[in-house]
């Protein structure tokens, strides 16, 4: 009896799916424009390499003669699509899902899909391979053009926007570089240079990488491509291997930009300053690439982003490993609701509606900056020769600037560092920008950000490009982007340690060294001048 019921239910599902498919095809073949009711349904299609992709179609309410653009929505790493508008993680909680739902209710076609190796889609995870994951975006646009009625189109085809965070953001840059139908993208807290994000200055973020492996290859059981598995194993040895670089080099916007194939879409980029996986620097470089290609771009800086599990915490705790907040205060003056901002921006770019808000090129929460150029380091500070003997419990603070009034700083500092070790060069220093409070005397690391600096590895790389010079050469690195403010009397400086909660705990010899060099900081904004 149980087998019979299962067979009957299966037949019923098959019939229902067949009816949906037949209805769509009939409408497309006749070319008739009719009233469409708001509804959603599940569907599948096949990529050129034979991989079956699963997705949910959200059909808007359209009257005869009305057309609607298409919004593609997809998920973060290890998660799955918005399969239902309410009873799903994206349907009731995560912001990009809320944006997709709002767009559907405001007469957009929406397709929320499972990326290959996730959810109900087949295939192996290749970490946004342009020939796999990015091609899947193109496959879905092709499917929409052949199966969805009353689509808004231009000379390229269906007018398409895309929204998604993290893993769903990286694929947008690549797909936009490959297909002009993707007209407007909203990448949220994602990467520009994946290799630099996962292993800045050649030091793998082992704690985050281990967590990604857990949710990628264990939660989605055995879905990593063999090449990706090998790359993961290599990071556990403390360094990325050449094969890993070769595998990942095209999986990032930086490769496309450096090869004169930048994203072609309008871009609204949202990035978090507390994001220790994909720092704010990643969004700045992506925005600069798109601007250089003469496409419109807006960069929104918020406080959230990816949070190191069990080390960082979101303000309300409802999304423990990631958050972006609900609002942003541009230039310390105008406050915007992020979700409404995205939908209005889609209306402007995909429906040609007049803008309801005027966005600056750069909008950073609680900061006076409004252009990308204002993030460029311009002020130089000399680091006098300082002896460092950091321990596991005591970091070394090197003061740089003391504020005589409230002062804002936003951007990525550049550090040119010369290290003269007395014992060993086989050491990794972890460097943060910190504020020492005049009132309490305590240090506060700005935006939780830390940048690794492997002394021997970095100096070896630098010396390979400097011949005929003896002694220690200065090594230049870009620190993680920061956004914060100093009260009168507070001191901004470098905080140097030999351990970090974001990197696997490593055994290091006792470090005793002298360092010197210089810092280049972005423009410092004083409160009176920024009003």
Buried (B, 14 or more C-beta within 10 A) or exposed (E): EEEEEEEEEEEEEEEEBEEBEEEBEEBBEEEEBEEBEEEBBBBBBEBEEEBBBBBBBBBBBBEEEBBBBBBBBBBBBBBBBBBBBEEBBBBBEBBBBBBBBBBBBBBBBBBBBBBBBBBBBBBBBBBBBBEBBBBBBBBBBBBBBEBBBBBBBEEBBBBBBBBBBBBBBBBBBBBBBBBBBBBBBBBBBBBBBBBBBBBBBBBBBBBBBBBBBEBBBEEBEEBBBEBBBBBBEBBEEBBBBEEBEEBBBBBBBBBBBEEEBBBBBBBBBBBBBBBBBBBBBBBBBBBBBBBEBEBBBBBBBBBBBBBBBEEBEBEEEEBEBBBBBEEBBBBBEEEBEBBBBBBBBBBBBBBEEEEEEEBBBBBBBBBBBBEBEBBBBEBEBEBEEBEBEBEEEEBBBBBBBBBEEBBBBBBBBBBBBBBBBEEBBEBBBBBBBBBBBBEEEEBBBBBBBBBBBBBBBBBEBBBEEEEEEEEBBBBBBBBBBBBBBBBEEBBBBBBBBBBBBBBBEEEBEEBBBBBBBBBBBBBBBBBEEBE
